[in-house]
């Protein structure tokens, strides 16, 4: 079984490698991008397959020498280590070949809002924004969704708020929505379906902060989705940014509709923002962070809030792979 899988990996990887140097493929920008993406995705499994071949060769050689020369402690140890390595590599190959989430390589748009807890919920949303912002720099866009999709949901905090004068611990929440950023190839937005309005940007209390109509409101008439943008000084920049957000929201809606039959396998991200709907709890008093989806607790709250999410993310990714592997085996 594993031998057949290794052969399939080797054959497909070689085929993709040939296509990467094919002049016809290179001249087709879209096709070349698809082939390149498939090549990069298969590369880790191909490396494991090569290591499996090497370990298998070592084990076969040790077995042959033991048969010819009789029992030898060093050869026996070498054979044991090779067999252990083979088992480890076989598990790695199976995990590497688990069907990936098709959105994993996309960049993301992350929306954070205060949930339950009043003013403290708003402060906590700001802390989450800073935490995720610091982690963003580690992934540089490529493969962003494969990391950030695990952050979607209700984040619960237990701490003494800055606004609390009696020193009492409050429990508050903030919600995070993670949307894969759509490209034109994913979502076609007909300009005729858009209503674009411009207006003057305003600050707190309605105070005008711009003397030109630089703010933009885009309405997608077929879906009723509305995006307003006034972050940039230029109307053109606000329009482009609003359209990017709009495409992401349309894509997210279309994806949910297309995959309705898989809804049971998809985690609800934001929900109502109630305290009971938490995916993760940040307890300041005990300096711990608990991810309730995989029952993982770490005691490095300060590091996590500084954006060091690797340990938690790796555990969530491993859990997702195990679930996908089980689903493939049951199919």
N, C-alpha and C positions, 0 to 999 in steps of 0.2 A: 504493500500500500504506500509506504513512504517512498519507496524506490520509484514508483509511478509518479508520485507528486514531484519528486526531485527532477525527474526527466521532463515533466511538463514545464517546470520552472526554467530549466536550462534551455529547453527548446524555444519557449516564448521569449526569454531574455535575449537569446541569440537573434531571433527574428526581429525584435524591436531594435537591437543594435544595428542590424543591417539596414533597417528602414531609416534610422537616424542619419545614415550616410548616403541614402538614395537621393539622387538629384531631383527626381520627380516629387518626392516627399518634401525635400527642403524648399522647393519652389512654391509649395502650397503652404502658406503661413499657418492657416488654421489646422490643417492635417499634421503639420510638423509639431505644433503645440500639443496636440492630442497624443501623438506618439511619444514626445518627450516626457509628458506627464506620466504616461503608462510606464515608460522606462524607469523613471525615478521612483515610482511607486513599487515596482517589482525588484529594484536593485537590492534592498535589504534582504529579501527572501533569496535572491540569487547568491549573495555572499554567504548566507547560512548554508545554502545547498553545496557550495564549494567546500566549506568547512566540514560539512557532513561527509562528503566524498573522502576528504583527507583523513578524518577520524575513522571512517570505515576501512580505509586502506591500512591504517595503523593497526586496527584490531585484527584484520585478516592476516597481516604479516606476523603479528605476535602469536596468533593461533597456529599458523603454519610452523613457526619455529618451535613452539611447544610440542607439536606433534612429532617433529623431526628429532629434536634434541632432548626431549623429556622435560620434566618439571624444573622450572627455574624461577626463583622468587621474584627476580627483577622483571622477567618477561610476564609473569603472572600479574604483577602490579601494573605494568604497562597496559596489559589487556583490560584490566579492571577499570583503569582511568579512561581508556579509549571507549569502553562500553558506556560508562557514565556520561562521557562527553557526547556520545551518539544520542543517548536518551534526551539529554538537555537540548541538543540541536534539533532533534525531531519535534520537540514541543515548541521550540522557537519558530520552526518552519511552519507548523500548523497555525500558530498565532499570527505570523506574518502574512499568511494567505487568507486570513479572515476577511470577508468582504468589508470594504471600508465605507464609511459614510461619504456619499458623493459630494457633500459640502465641505469636507475637511480641509481642502486646500484653499478655500476662499478666505478673503479678508472679511472682517465683520463690522457691523454697526452695533454698538452697545448702548442701550437706553437704561438709565438708572433713575428710579423714583423713590421718594420716601413712602413707607407703608404705614403700619400701625405705630403710634407712639408720639404723634404731634411734632413739636419742634425737634425733639431728639431724633425722630425718624429722619428728618431732613438733614441733620448734622451727620447721622450715620450714613446716609446716601452719599454725602460728600466724602466721608472716609473711604467708602467702597470705591468711589470714583478714583481717588488717589491711589488706592491699592492696585486696582486693575490697570491704571495708567502706567504705573511703575513696571508691571509685568509685561505690558505691551511691547516695551523696548526690547525684551528678550526674544520675541518671536518675529519682529520685523515684517509683519503682514503675511508672509507665506505660511500657509497652514494655520492661520489664526483661528479659524472655526474649530479645528480639531482640539484646540485648547479651551477657547472661550465658551463653547457650547455647554460645558459643565458648570459655568457660572450663572446660567440662566435659572431664575427662581427666586425664592424669598430667603434673604440672608437675615438671621436674627442676631441681635446683639444684647448682651446682658452686662450693664455697667452703670456707674454713677454718672449721669449726664452733667455737662457743664452748667446747665440751667437748674440743677437740683441743689438747693441750699441746705437740705437736711441730711445729705449723705446717703440717701436711699438708692438702692439698685433698681433700675428700670429695665424692662424688656421692650425693645423696639425692633422694627423691621425696615428693610428697604428691599425693593424688588429690582431684579436685573433681567432685561430681555436681550437676548443675543440673536441677531439676524444675520444670515450670510449675505454679504454685499453682492448684489446681483450685477451682472454685466449685460451688455446689449444682447449677447448671444442667449442669455437666459430668459430675459423678459423684453418683449418688444412693446414699447410704449408709443402708440400712434399720437402724433402731435395734435391731430384733430380731436382726440379724446381729452385734451388738457384745457383747463381754464386757468390762465395765469394772471394774477392780480399783483400790482405793485403798490407799495405804500411807504410812508416814512417810518424808519425804525424809531422805537420808543424805549425809554429806560424805565426805572421804577416809578410807579405812580403816574404813568402815562407821559412822563417828561420826554419831549422830543430830543433825540440825540443826533439827528441827522437832518440836514436841510434839503436833502434830495430823496426821491422815492427809490431807496435802495433795497428795502425789505421786499420779500417775494412770498406770495402764497400760491401754491400749485394745487389744483383740485383735479383728481382723476375721475371724470364723470361716470365711467362704467362701474367703478367700485365705490365711489364716494369717499375715497381716501384723500385727506387733505394734509399737506405739509407746508408749514410756514417756516421761513428762514430769514434771520436778520443778523447772523453772526459776523458776516463780512461787510466791509465798507462798500463794496461794489455790487450793483444789482446783478451783473453777469455772474459773479462768484456765488452770490446767494442763490441764483437760479440754478446753476450747475450743481450746487450742494443739495438743494431741495430735490432735484431730479434724481440724484443718487439715492437719497433716502427713500424717495417715492418708489423707485424701482425695487429697492430692497424689501419694502413693505408689500408691494404687489407680488414679488417673488415668494415671500413668506406665505402669503395667502394662497397663491396658486399651488405651492408645494403641499400645504396642509390639505387642500382639496384633492390633489392627485393621490396623496398617500393616506386618505381617510381610513382605508382598511388596515393601515398600520398604526392607527391612533393609539391603540393599547400599548404599543412599544415605545411611544414617544412621551417623554416627561413633560408635564405641563410646567411652563416656566414661571410665569408671574402669579397666576391665580388671583386671589383677592388681596394678597399681601398680609393676611392675618398671621399672628405669631405661630399658630399651629401648622402653617404651611411652609415651614422652614426646610431648606436643603442643607443649611449649615448654621451652626451657632458659634458666636465669638464671645467667650466669657472672659471679661477683663479681670475679674477677681481671682480666678484660678489660672489665668494666662493660658487658656487652652482654646483650641479650635476643633470642633467636631463636625465631620461631614456625615449627615444622617443617612445618606443613600448607601454608603458602604460601611457605615459604623466605624469610621476611622477617626481617632482622636490624636492630635499632636499638641505638644505643650510649648510651642514657639510662636505665640500670638504676635509678638513684636515683629518677628521675621516675616510672618504671613502678611501683616499689614504693610510691610515694606515691599510687598510684591513677590516674595519668595514662595510661590505656589507649586513649585516643581514636585514636591513629595506628594501633595494631595492630587495634583493633576495626573501624575504617573499612575497612582492607585486607581483613579477613576477611569483612565484609558485602559488599564489592564482589566478592570471589571467589565468594561464595555466589550472588549475583545473576547473575554470568556463567554459573555452572554451571546454574542454573535456566533461564536464557535458552537455553542450548544444549540442555537437555533438552526445552524446549517446541518448539524449532525441529525437533528430531529426531522429535518425536511425530507 
